[in-house]
Amino acid sequence: MSGLNKGIILTLDAILAIVVITLLFLYIFSTLYQINYSTTRDLQLTKIGQDMLTSLEKNGTLQFEVANNRTLELRRILDSLPANICSAIEIYNSQSQITLIAEKAGCNCTTDYSITIRSFILAGSETVDEYFAMGKVCYR
């Protein structure tokens, strides 16, 4: 075999090795990227749900809506969330009976959603009632 033939074989071998290494690198990178992206998305949904319920409880909106048996303000706040975020809030009394339901218009979280639960009290003139707000958040 001449030196020219050996050179061609070595060149083809090097090119094949570079292609295989590149494909392996791309496969590993895409797999790692998907895992991190999925985890980040789930964490973001959880944080959005926690922040939403915390702020609604702290500013008295949950208590006001339950006391007045309405969902107008809850729906207004849910509708003001970013367009790619869907959300719903369900409020239960201490006997786990549903009291109020509010959903963002045009949304329905059926899969891949995050649930956050927050308790709050409604103090009346003679009683103190406990309620639970469940927030469901998902991406469109």
Backbone hydrogen bonds, N-H to C=O, Kabsch-Sander energy under -0.5 kcal/mol:
donor,donor_aa,acceptor,acceptor_aa,energy
6,K,2,S,-1.8
7,G,3,G,-1.9
8,I,4,L,-1.9
9,I,5,N,-2.1
10,L,6,K,-2.3
11,T,7,G,-2.1
12,L,8,I,-2.5
13,D,9,I,-2.2
14,A,10,L,-2.1
15,I,11,T,-2.4
16,L,12,L,-2.4
17,A,13,D,-2.1
18,I,14,A,-2.2
19,V,15,I,-2.2
20,V,16,L,-2.4
21,I,17,A,-2.4
22,T,18,I,-2.3
23,L,19,V,-2.5
24,L,20,V,-2.3
25,F,21,I,-2.4
26,L,22,T,-2.5
27,Y,23,L,-2.2
28,I,24,L,-2.3
29,F,25,F,-2.6
30,S,26,L,-2.4
31,T,27,Y,-2.0
32,L,28,I,-2.3
33,Y,29,F,-2.3
34,Q,30,S,-2.0
35,I,31,T,-1.7
36,N,32,L,-2.0
37,Y,33,Y,-2.4
38,S,34,Q,-2.3
39,T,35,I,-2.1
40,T,36,N,-2.4
41,R,37,Y,-2.4
42,D,38,S,-2.2
43,L,39,T,-2.3
44,Q,40,T,-2.4
45,L,41,R,-2.2
46,T,42,D,-2.1
47,K,43,L,-2.4
48,I,44,Q,-2.5
49,G,45,L,-2.3
50,Q,46,T,-2.5
51,D,47,K,-2.8
52,M,48,I,-2.4
53,L,49,G,-2.3
54,T,50,Q,-2.5
55,S,51,D,-2.4
56,L,52,M,-2.1
57,E,53,L,-2.2
58,K,54,T,-2.8
59,N,55,S,-2.1
60,G,57,E,-0.9
61,T,56,L,-1.1
62,L,56,L,-1.6
64,F,60,G,-2.5
65,E,61,T,-2.6
66,V,62,L,-2.1
67,A,63,Q,-2.7
68,N,64,F,-1.9
69,N,66,V,-0.9
70,R,65,E,-2.1
75,R,71,T,-2.7
76,R,72,L,-1.9
77,I,73,E,-2.2
78,L,74,L,-2.6
79,D,75,R,-2.6
80,S,76,R,-0.9
80,S,77,I,-0.6
81,L,78,L,-1.4
85,I,82,P,-1.9
86,C,138,C,-3.2
88,A,136,K,-2.1
89,I,102,A,-3.3
90,E,134,M,-2.4
91,I,100,L,-2.8
92,Y,132,F,-3.0
93,N,97,Q,-2.4
94,S,130,E,-0.7
96,S,93,N,-1.9
99,T,91,I,-4.1
100,L,91,I,-1.3
102,A,89,I,-2.7
104,K,87,S,-2.5
107,C,104,K,-1.6
110,T,108,N,-1.0
114,S,137,V,-2.9
116,T,135,G,-2.5
118,R,133,A,-2.6
120,F,131,Y,-2.4
122,L,129,D,-2.9
123,A,121,I,-0.5
124,G,122,L,-0.7
124,G,127,T,-3.4
129,D,122,L,-2.5
131,Y,120,F,-3.1
132,F,92,Y,-2.6
133,A,118,R,-3.5
134,M,90,E,-3.4
134,M,132,F,-0.5
135,G,116,T,-3.3
135,G,133,A,-0.6
136,K,88,A,-2.8
137,V,114,S,-2.5
138,C,86,C,-2.5
139,Y,112,D,-0.5
140,R,84,N,-2.0
